[in-house]
Amino acid sequence: MTKKVKVIASTIIVLIVLIVFFSVRKKYEDNRWKNEFIHFDTTYINGEIEYVALASHAVVFKIKGNTSKYIFSPNTNELNEKRIFYHLAEKGDTIIKGKFSDTLKLIINGDEYLYTFDQLK
């Protein structure tokens, strides 16, 4: 084989490996986010925020006294005075969400902000 053929063959092999890698990774990530959402969606949440952070275009939070972390993608709209959840929520604020509810309530010093969220079913 000539050097040119070897380079082309090597390039094709690398491209195939990359395509397979990214396809498997995307499927894994999609399943992971779906499972995280199912956990969030099927849980009744009522408690004080222990911490809140960003996680891959979503928000992750933990409730004080609970070992679970919850991940969701809150929508900013008129229900919450167009206040971004991550910028507003802090340690010590209260979150209430019913099991299978489509709305999460964030309570800060008596003020209530309602957040709907993207469904990942």
Buried (B, 14 or more C-beta within 10 A) or exposed (E): EEEEEEEEEEEEEEEEEEEEEEEEEEEEEEEEBEEBBEEBBEBEBEEBBBEBEEBEEBBBBBBEEBEEBBBBBBBBEEBBEEBEBBEBBEEEBBBBBEEEBEEBBBEBEEEEBBBBBEEBE
